[in-house]
Each structure stands twice: as structure tokens, then as C-alpha cells.
Amino acid sequence: MKAVVTVIGKDMVGILASVSGACAKANANVIEVTQSVLQEFFAMVMVVDISQMNCELCQLQKQLAEANPGMTIHVMHEDIFNSMHRI
């Protein structure tokens, strides 16, 4: 099972480290990452393996938000993501 994590906000040092560290604490393995800085804004999309995760997705999202104040962070199960983007 996988989930998609999106992070958007003002660029600052340590965002990737903070997000990946919170995923590691939850035992969610980062499979793929793409990130970009557009002027002063940071945008990142991660695909994480949640099959061995030690908490619920909503708890992971809460931990990510608490560790990264000011950032907009969403965590979505791959099934929901795929359903939303099916034409």
C-alpha cells in the first residue's frame, strides 16, 4: 500500500529532512520524491510505502503538520488518489 504526501509553503532550510524524518518515525518508507522551489515557494510530492506503518494516515498527517508549521501538508491513500484522478 502506498500514500501520496504533498507539501507546499514558503521555502526554508530542512523541510525535506523534517518530512522524511517524520515518515521514518511512522515507519513509512519514502519511495519517490520530487521537489521544486519556485521563487520563494517550496513544493514537494512524495510517494511513501505505508504497508508497515505504525500509525494511521491521519496521525501521520498531524505529525507532519506539527513538525512543519506554516506548510500545507496532505497525506492521501493511493486508492483515494487514484479514484479522484480517474477520468
N, CA, C and O atoms as a Tinker XYZ file with bonds, in Angstrom:
   348  protein
     1  N      0.845000   -1.179000    0.000000    73     2
     2  CA     0.000000    0.000000    0.000000    64     1     3
     3  C      0.888000    1.241000    0.000000    63     2     4     5
     4  O      1.967000    1.268000    0.593000    81     3
     5  N      0.396000    2.250000   -0.681000    73     3     6
     6  CA     1.142000    3.492000   -0.775000    64     5     7
     7  C      0.247000    4.675000   -0.437000    63     6     8     9
     8  O     -0.980000    4.573000   -0.421000    81     7
     9  N      0.900000    5.800000   -0.168000    73     7    10
    10  CA     0.196000    7.059000    0.042000    64     9    11
    11  C      0.971000    8.156000   -0.672000    63    10    12    13
    12  O      2.170000    8.028000   -0.921000    81    11
    13  N      0.273000    9.225000   -0.992000    73    11    14
    14  CA     0.878000   10.396000   -1.612000    64    13    15
    15  C      0.892000   11.514000   -0.574000    63    14    16    17
    16  O     -0.136000   11.834000    0.023000    81    15
    17  N      2.066000   12.103000   -0.366000    73    15    18
    18  CA     2.239000   13.210000    0.571000    64    17    19
    19  C      2.587000   14.450000   -0.244000    63    18    20    21
    20  O      3.530000   14.431000   -1.036000    81    19
    21  N      1.827000   15.530000   -0.053000    73    19    22
    22  CA     2.147000   16.794000   -0.719000    64    21    23
    23  C      2.473000   17.843000    0.336000    63    22    24    25
    24  O      1.851000   17.902000    1.396000    81    23
    25  N      3.467000   18.669000    0.015000    73    23    26
    26  CA     3.920000   19.720000    0.930000    64    25    27
    27  C      4.102000   20.995000    0.118000    63    26    28    29
    28  O      4.812000   21.000000   -0.887000    81    27
    29  N      3.458000   22.079000    0.553000    73    27    30
    30  CA     3.566000   23.366000   -0.140000    64    29    31
    31  C      3.685000   24.465000    0.905000    63    30    32    33
    32  O      2.984000   24.458000    1.917000    81    31
    33  N      4.585000   25.408000    0.644000    73    31    34
    34  CA     4.717000   26.533000    1.558000    64    33    35
    35  C      5.940000   27.363000    1.251000    63    34    36    37
    36  O      6.602000   27.164000    0.232000    81    35
    37  N      6.235000   28.286000    2.132000    73    35    38
    38  CA     7.390000   29.158000    1.978000    64    37    39
    39  C      8.658000   28.327000    2.173000    63    38    40    41
    40  O      8.750000   27.540000    3.115000    81    39
    41  N      9.627000   28.504000    1.285000    73    39    42
    42  CA    10.854000   27.727000    1.345000    64    41    43
    43  C     11.663000   28.070000    2.585000    63    42    44    45
    44  O     11.773000   29.235000    2.969000    81    43
    45  N     12.228000   27.040000    3.207000    73    43    46
    46  CA    13.128000   27.221000    4.351000    64    45    47
    47  C     14.023000   25.993000    4.445000    63    46    48    49
    48  O     13.728000   24.959000    3.845000    81    47
    49  N     15.084000   26.099000    5.174000    73    47    50
    50  CA    16.028000   25.004000    5.344000    64    49    51
    51  C     15.386000   23.871000    6.141000    63    50    52    53
    52  O     14.731000   24.117000    7.154000    81    51
    53  N     15.573000   22.629000    5.686000    73    51    54
    54  CA    15.202000   21.459000    6.467000    64    53    55
    55  C     13.838000   20.861000    6.230000    63    54    56    57
    56  O     13.447000   19.944000    6.952000    81    55
    57  N     13.093000   21.345000    5.244000    73    55    58
    58  CA    11.740000   20.803000    5.024000    64    57    59
    59  C     11.806000   19.327000    4.655000    63    58    60    61
    60  O     11.114000   18.508000    5.260000    81    59
    61  N     12.620000   18.982000    3.678000    73    59    62
    62  CA    12.726000   17.583000    3.249000    64    61    63
    63  C     13.172000   16.696000    4.406000    63    62    64    65
    64  O     12.630000   15.607000    4.595000    81    63
    65  N     14.151000   17.150000    5.180000    73    63    66
    66  CA    14.636000   16.368000    6.322000    64    65    67
    67  C     13.537000   16.172000    7.358000    63    66    68    69
    68  O     13.389000   15.079000    7.904000    81    67
    69  N     12.774000   17.208000    7.631000    73    67    70
    70  CA    11.709000   17.135000    8.622000    64    69    71
    71  C     10.611000   16.177000    8.189000    63    70    72    73
    72  O     10.154000   15.353000    8.982000    81    71
    73  N     10.185000   16.282000    6.930000    73    71    74
    74  CA     9.105000   15.422000    6.426000    64    73    75
    75  C      9.563000   13.968000    6.350000    63    74    76    77
    76  O      8.843000   13.070000    6.787000    81    75
    77  N     10.741000   13.732000    5.803000    73    75    78
    78  CA    11.216000   12.350000    5.694000    64    77    79
    79  C     11.500000   11.760000    7.078000    63    78    80    81
    80  O     11.314000   10.560000    7.284000    81    79
    81  N     11.946000   12.585000    8.028000    73    79    82
    82  CA    12.162000   12.112000    9.396000    64    81    83
    83  C     10.876000   11.687000   10.071000    63    82    84    85
    84  O     10.840000   10.669000   10.762000    81    83
    85  N      9.808000   12.468000    9.876000    73    83    86
    86  CA     8.502000   12.105000   10.439000    64    85    87
    87  C      7.980000   10.823000    9.794000    63    86    88    89
    88  O      7.372000    9.992000   10.469000    81    87
    89  N      8.213000   10.660000    8.503000    73    87    90
    90  CA     7.809000    9.417000    7.825000    64    89    91
    91  C      8.586000    8.237000    8.399000    63    90    92    93
    92  O      8.014000    7.170000    8.622000    81    91
    93  N      9.869000    8.416000    8.637000    73    91    94
    94  CA    10.693000    7.345000    9.202000    64    93    95
    95  C     10.198000    6.946000   10.596000    63    94    96    97
    96  O     10.145000    5.759000   10.920000    81    95
    97  N      9.833000    7.941000   11.423000    73    95    98
    98  CA     9.299000    7.637000   12.760000    64    97    99
    99  C      8.032000    6.803000   12.680000    63    98   100   101
   100  O      7.782000    5.951000   13.533000    81    99
   101  N      7.232000    7.057000   11.647000    73    99   102
   102  CA     5.983000    6.322000   11.459000    64   101   103
   103  C      6.194000    5.016000   10.706000    63   102   104   105
   104  O      5.240000    4.282000   10.449000    81   103
   105  N      7.448000    4.724000   10.352000    73   103   106
   106  CA     7.810000    3.533000    9.581000    64   105   107
   107  C      7.169000    3.535000    8.187000    63   106   108   109
   108  O      6.830000    2.484000    7.643000    81   107
   109  N      7.013000    4.728000    7.628000    73   107   110
   110  CA     6.517000    4.886000    6.254000    64   109   111
   111  C      7.741000    5.110000    5.372000    63   110   112   113
   112  O      8.427000    6.123000    5.508000    81   111
   113  N      8.016000    4.181000    4.477000    73   111   114
   114  CA     9.216000    4.220000    3.653000    64   113   115
   115  C      9.025000    5.143000    2.444000    63   114   116   117
   116  O      8.092000    4.960000    1.662000    81   115
   117  N      9.893000    6.114000    2.296000    73   115   118
   118  CA     9.827000    7.033000    1.161000    64   117   119
   119  C     10.325000    6.299000   -0.082000    63   118   120   121
   120  O     11.460000    5.826000   -0.125000    81   119
   121  N      9.456000    6.211000   -1.095000    73   119   122
   122  CA     9.787000    5.511000   -2.330000    64   121   123
   123  C     10.273000    6.482000   -3.401000    63   122   124   125
   124  O     11.243000    6.217000   -4.110000    81   123
   125  N      9.581000    7.604000   -3.499000    73   123   126
   126  CA     9.881000    8.556000   -4.565000    64   125   127
   127  C      9.618000    9.971000   -4.072000    63   126   128   129
   128  O      8.673000   10.207000   -3.319000    81   127
   129  N     10.457000   10.913000   -4.500000    73   127   130
   130  CA    10.308000   12.309000   -4.103000    64   129   131
   131  C     10.566000   13.197000   -5.310000    63   130   132   133
   132  O     11.494000   12.964000   -6.084000    81   131
   133  N      9.739000   14.209000   -5.457000    73   131   134
   134  CA    10.027000   15.281000   -6.399000    64   133   135
   135  C      9.774000   16.579000   -5.653000    63   134   136   137
   136  O      8.771000   16.728000   -4.954000    81   135
   137  N     10.693000   17.510000   -5.811000    73   135   138
   138  CA    10.532000   18.794000   -5.132000    64   137   139
   139  C     11.002000   19.902000   -6.049000    63   138   140   141
   140  O     11.800000   19.695000   -6.963000    81   139
   141  N     10.482000   21.083000   -5.775000    73   139   142
   142  CA    10.828000   22.232000   -6.584000    64   141   143
   143  C     10.706000   23.489000   -5.740000    63   142   144   145
   144  O      9.845000   23.586000   -4.866000    81   143
   145  N     11.566000   24.435000   -6.008000    73   143   146
   146  CA    11.471000   25.744000   -5.374000    64   145   147
   147  C     11.155000   26.736000   -6.483000    63   146   148   149
   148  O     11.918000   26.881000   -7.438000    81   147
   149  N     10.027000   27.415000   -6.349000    73   147   150
   150  CA     9.570000   28.393000   -7.330000    64   149   151
   151  C      9.575000   29.753000   -6.644000    63   150   152   153
   152  O      8.711000   30.051000   -5.820000    81   151
   153  N     10.558000   30.569000   -6.994000    73   151   154
   154  CA    10.826000   31.825000   -6.293000    64   153   155
   155  C     11.019000   31.514000   -4.818000    63   154   156   157
   156  O     11.988000   30.838000   -4.471000    81   155
   157  N     10.146000   31.975000   -3.939000    73   155   158
   158  CA    10.319000   31.682000   -2.513000    64   157   159
   159  C      9.413000   30.556000   -2.021000    63   158   160   161
   160  O      9.308000   30.334000   -0.815000    81   159
   161  N      8.760000   29.848000   -2.934000    73   159   162
   162  CA     7.818000   28.799000   -2.551000    64   161   163
   163  C      8.402000   27.410000   -2.789000    63   162   164   165
   164  O      9.082000   27.163000   -3.785000    81   163
   165  N      8.118000   26.512000   -1.849000    73   163   166
   166  CA     8.589000   25.131000   -1.887000    64   165   167
   167  C      7.399000   24.231000   -2.205000    63   166   168   169
   168  O      6.321000   24.404000   -1.635000    81   167
   169  N      7.588000   23.276000   -3.108000    73   167   170
   170  CA     6.543000   22.304000   -3.437000    64   169   171
   171  C      7.185000   20.916000   -3.511000    63   170   172   173
   172  O      8.236000   20.744000   -4.129000    81   171
   173  N      6.545000   19.932000   -2.879000    73   171   174
   174  CA     7.087000   18.576000   -2.881000    64   173   175
   175  C      5.952000   17.565000   -2.938000    63   174   176   177
   176  O      4.896000   17.750000   -2.333000    81   175
   177  N      6.198000   16.492000   -3.682000    73   175   178
   178  CA     5.288000   15.352000   -3.724000    64   177   179
   179  C      6.121000   14.120000   -3.409000    63   178   180   181
   180  O      7.168000   13.891000   -4.014000    81   179
   181  N      5.643000   13.332000   -2.458000    73   179   182
   182  CA     6.318000   12.085000   -2.081000    64   181   183
   183  C      5.351000   10.923000   -2.240000    63   182   184   185
   184  O      4.151000   11.060000   -2.002000    81   183
   185  N      5.884000    9.785000   -2.641000    73   183   186
   186  CA     5.135000    8.537000   -2.603000    64   185   187
   187  C      5.788000    7.712000   -1.506000    63   186   188   189
   188  O      6.997000    7.482000   -1.528000    81   187
   189  N      4.987000    7.269000   -0.548000    73   187   190
   190  CA     5.514000    6.500000    0.579000    64   189   191
   191  C      4.812000    5.151000    0.682000    63   190   192   193
   192  O      3.614000    5.037000    0.422000    81   191
   193  N      5.574000    4.138000    1.063000    73   191   194
   194  CA     5.029000    2.807000    1.310000    64   193   195
   195  C      4.513000    2.798000    2.745000    63   194   196   197
   196  O      5.275000    3.015000    3.687000    81   195
   197  N      3.226000    2.548000    2.904000    73   195   198
   198  CA     2.606000    2.582000    4.237000    64   197   199
   199  C      2.237000    1.190000    4.743000    63   198   200   201
   200  O      1.550000    1.061000    5.756000    81   199
   201  N      2.687000    0.153000    4.047000    73   199   202
   202  CA     2.287000   -1.208000    4.419000    64   201   203
   203  C      2.810000   -1.623000    5.798000    63   202   204   205
   204  O      2.214000   -2.488000    6.439000    81   203
   205  N      3.907000   -1.025000    6.264000    73   203   206
   206  CA     4.470000   -1.360000    7.574000    64   205   207
   207  C      4.341000   -0.206000    8.565000    63   206   208   209
   208  O      5.000000   -0.204000    9.605000    81   207
   209  N      3.492000    0.776000    8.247000    73   207   210
   210  CA     3.390000    1.967000    9.072000    64   209   211
   211  C      2.823000    1.629000   10.458000    63   210   212   213
   212  O      1.980000    0.743000   10.597000    81   211
   213  N      3.303000    2.352000   11.481000    73   211   214
   214  CA     2.908000    2.065000   12.859000    64   213   215
   215  C      1.867000    3.047000   13.408000    63   214   216   217
   216  O      1.668000    3.128000   14.620000    81   215
   217  N      1.203000    3.792000   12.513000    73   215   218
   218  CA     0.129000    4.692000   12.928000    64   217   219
   219  C     -0.852000    4.850000   11.764000    63   218   220   221
   220  O     -0.612000    4.344000   10.668000    81   219
   221  N     -1.938000    5.544000   12.008000    73   219   222
   222  CA    -2.932000    5.800000   10.961000    64   221   223
   223  C     -2.474000    6.971000   10.081000    63   222   224   225
   224  O     -1.644000    7.778000   10.499000    81   223
   225  N     -3.018000    7.059000    8.867000    73   223   226
   226  CA    -2.658000    8.159000    7.958000    64   225   227
   227  C     -2.962000    9.522000    8.569000    63   226   228   229
   228  O     -2.177000   10.458000    8.416000    81   227
   229  N     -4.090000    9.641000    9.258000    73   227   230
   230  CA    -4.442000   10.927000    9.860000    64   229   231
   231  C     -3.438000   11.320000   10.936000    63   230   232   233
   232  O     -3.167000   12.507000   11.120000    81   231
   233  N     -2.885000   10.351000   11.643000    73   231   234
   234  CA    -1.866000   10.642000   12.655000    64   233   235
   235  C     -0.564000   11.095000   11.982000    63   234   236   237
   236  O      0.107000   12.005000   12.469000    81   235
   237  N     -0.215000   10.462000   10.869000    73   235   238
   238  CA     0.980000   10.870000   10.132000    64   237   239
   239  C      0.827000   12.304000    9.649000    63   238   240   241
   240  O      1.751000   13.106000    9.785000    81   239
   241  N     -0.328000   12.634000    9.087000    73   239   242
   242  CA    -0.552000   13.994000    8.605000    64   241   243
   243  C     -0.443000   14.995000    9.759000    63   242   244   245
   244  O      0.133000   16.070000    9.591000    81   243
   245  N     -0.987000   14.653000   10.918000    73   243   246
   246  CA    -0.905000   15.538000   12.081000    64   245   247
   247  C      0.546000   15.738000   12.516000    63   246   248   249
   248  O      0.954000   16.861000   12.815000    81   247
   249  N      1.321000   14.664000   12.552000    73   247   250
   250  CA     2.731000   14.748000   12.932000    64   249   251
   251  C      3.511000   15.599000   11.934000    63   250   252   253
   252  O      4.359000   16.400000   12.327000    81   251
   253  N      3.226000   15.427000   10.647000    73   251   254
   254  CA     3.906000   16.217000    9.613000    64   253   255
   255  C      3.572000   17.698000    9.758000    63   254   256   257
   256  O      4.456000   18.549000    9.659000    81   255
   257  N      2.304000   18.005000    9.991000    73   255   258
   258  CA     1.880000   19.396000   10.146000    64   257   259
   259  C      2.505000   20.035000   11.379000    63   258   260   261
   260  O      2.939000   21.186000   11.330000    81   259
   261  N      2.555000   19.300000   12.480000    73   259   262
   262  CA     3.139000   19.829000   13.712000    64   261   263
   263  C      4.637000   20.079000   13.557000    63   262   264   265
   264  O      5.172000   21.029000   14.128000    81   263
   265  N      5.311000   19.229000   12.788000    73   263   266
   266  CA     6.755000   19.371000   12.595000    64   265   267
   267  C      7.109000   20.450000   11.573000    63   266   268   269
   268  O      8.262000   20.872000   11.486000    81   267
   269  N      6.120000   20.894000   10.802000    73   267   270
   270  CA     6.363000   21.857000    9.726000    64   269   271
   271  C      5.308000   22.960000    9.749000    63   270   272   273
   272  O      4.500000   23.054000    8.826000    81   271
   273  N      5.302000   23.796000   10.789000    73   271   274
   274  CA     4.287000   24.853000   10.868000    64   273   275
   275  C      4.395000   25.812000    9.692000    63   274   276   277
   276  O      5.488000   26.141000    9.233000    81   275
   277  N      3.243000   26.250000    9.219000    73   275   278
   278  CA     3.211000   27.174000    8.088000    64   277   279
   279  C      3.164000   26.494000    6.736000    63   278   280   281
   280  O      2.950000   27.156000    5.720000    81   279
   281  N      3.361000   25.182000    6.703000    73   279   282
   282  CA     3.310000   24.433000    5.449000    64   281   283
   283  C      1.918000   23.796000    5.303000    63   282   284   285
   284  O      1.288000   23.429000    6.294000    81   283
   285  N      1.460000   23.672000    4.072000    73   283   286
   286  CA     0.222000   22.944000    3.796000    64   285   287
   287  C      0.622000   21.526000    3.416000    63   286   288   289
   288  O      1.313000   21.314000    2.420000    81   287
   289  N      0.185000   20.558000    4.216000    73   287   290
   290  CA     0.589000   19.163000    4.015000    64   289   291
   291  C     -0.658000   18.281000    3.940000    63   290   292   293
   292  O     -1.555000   18.367000    4.779000    81   291
   293  N     -0.685000   17.434000    2.915000    73   291   294
   294  CA    -1.782000   16.481000    2.751000    64   293   295
   295  C     -1.198000   15.087000    2.597000    63   294   296   297
   296  O     -0.165000   14.904000    1.953000    81   295
   297  N     -1.865000   14.107000    3.193000    73   295   298
   298  CA    -1.496000   12.701000    3.049000    64   297   299
   299  C     -2.733000   11.978000    2.542000    63   298   300   301
   300  O     -3.794000   12.037000    3.163000    81   299
   301  N     -2.592000   11.293000    1.406000    73   299   302
   302  CA    -3.742000   10.642000    0.796000    64   301   303
   303  C     -3.391000    9.209000    0.395000    63   302   304   305
   304  O     -2.385000    8.970000   -0.272000    81   303
   305  N     -4.228000    8.264000    0.806000    73   303   306
   306  CA    -4.039000    6.861000    0.414000    64   305   307
   307  C     -4.094000    6.752000   -1.100000    63   306   308   309
   308  O     -4.862000    7.464000   -1.746000    81   307
   309  N     -3.292000    5.871000   -1.668000    73   307   310
   310  CA    -3.223000    5.733000   -3.124000    64   309   311
   311  C     -4.579000    5.390000   -3.747000    63   310   312   313
   312  O     -4.863000    5.828000   -4.862000    81   311
   313  N     -5.418000    4.622000   -3.056000    73   311   314
   314  CA    -6.727000    4.270000   -3.608000    64   313   315
   315  C     -7.605000    5.509000   -3.797000    63   314   316   317
   316  O     -8.289000    5.642000   -4.812000    81   315
   317  N     -7.582000    6.406000   -2.825000    73   315   318
   318  CA    -8.356000    7.639000   -2.938000    64   317   319
   319  C     -7.767000    8.538000   -4.016000    63   318   320   321
   320  O     -8.494000    9.121000   -4.820000    81   319
   321  N     -6.442000    8.643000   -4.023000    73   319   322
   322  CA    -5.765000    9.451000   -5.044000    64   321   323
   323  C     -6.120000    8.956000   -6.440000    63   322   324   325
   324  O     -6.475000    9.751000   -7.310000    81   323
   325  N     -6.029000    7.657000   -6.655000    73   323   326
   326  CA    -6.341000    7.077000   -7.978000    64   325   327
   327  C     -7.799000    7.290000   -8.344000    63   326   328   329
   328  O     -8.104000    7.594000   -9.497000    81   327
   329  N     -8.705000    7.139000   -7.389000    73   327   330
   330  CA   -10.141000    7.344000   -7.663000    64   329   331
   331  C    -10.443000    8.787000   -8.041000    63   330   332   333
   332  O    -11.264000    9.048000   -8.920000    81   331
   333  N     -9.776000    9.721000   -7.374000    73   331   334
   334  CA   -10.018000   11.135000   -7.651000    64   333   335
   335  C     -9.501000   11.547000   -9.028000    63   334   336   337
   336  O    -10.015000   12.489000   -9.630000    81   335
   337  N     -8.480000   10.838000   -9.530000    73   335   338
   338  CA    -7.849000   11.251000  -10.776000    64   337   339
   339  C     -8.193000   10.317000  -11.956000    63   338   340   341
   340  O     -7.534000   10.346000  -12.996000    81   339
   341  N     -9.213000    9.508000  -11.774000    73   339   342
   342  CA    -9.658000    8.626000  -12.840000    64   341   343
   343  C    -10.677000    9.372000  -13.680000    63   342   344   345
   344  O    -11.579000   10.013000  -13.140000    81   343
   345  N    -10.544000    9.295000  -14.975000    73   343   346
   346  CA   -11.477000   10.002000  -15.873000    64   345   347
   347  C    -12.518000    9.041000  -16.381000    63   346   348
   348  O    -13.397000    9.432000  -17.150000    81   347
